[in-house]
């Protein structure tokens, strides 16, 4: 019986460690989401601004620009694709509105996509753009920051 009790103790310790790891990972993502909801100096949160730019640019989106956005977010894992699509669309909409465009073009999509992508992901971004034969040469200077 002593060997069974020792094995059971190890099982409990292993399971507790697994639970702590999973709870830590979940807590990390919850904390990141919480930080996006906190108001900035202007009183609006990052999510408020994203919603603002998406709603304000909604009439500017064409079927072509929506399809291009879907293509741009295709490498994002399915579980995170909707969130990534919303934040990238917000940045693209901001770029289009600030340039006084009458519609969202592929150029706006590429520029907004680069601006919405964290610098640590620029390598995978350029690999994806090259693989899909998307010309981003006018925006290469943005990738050198």
PyMOL commands that set and color helices and strands:
alter all, ss='L'
color gray80, all
select helices_A, chain A and resi 2-37+46-60+63-72+78-98+106-116+119-131+137-144
alter helices_A, ss='H'
color red, helices_A
deselect
rebuild
show_as cartoon
